[in-house]
Amino acid sequence: MRAVSQVANPFADGHEPGQVPHFMASQNVQVMVSGGMGWRAIAAFEQLGVQAVTGAAGSVREALESYLTGNLQGGDPCLESRHGD
């Protein structure tokens, strides 16, 4: 089993575009599992070599289990992002 650590998000109260992807990449993150994100965020993560996976729900444990069992894949932008809002 891989080690798991918790790191506080310095941008939890707000961020500029690109800050979160750069922070995550600086933490050597390989996969970013999220409930949703826009197409720019997905592109920023992927440019930095971080796989963006969206559609997660439930607890962190549930989201990770979904990802690790292959039930959660791909990074589709949220509906608002697809419509340019």
C-alpha angles and dihedrals in degrees: 000000000000122000117259124206135178121227123184114242106239088198098052092117095048142315145199120245111284098016097104095047091050092047092049092048090050087057089056092247113172100185129029111202113195142162089235145330139177127264092255091056091047090051092047092052092047093048087057093050096256116131111229115215119182135184098064118154138175125025124346089255091052092048092049092047090051091051095044093049091050095249092116117054141150135022114259116175118245117264093255091055093050090056094048095244 
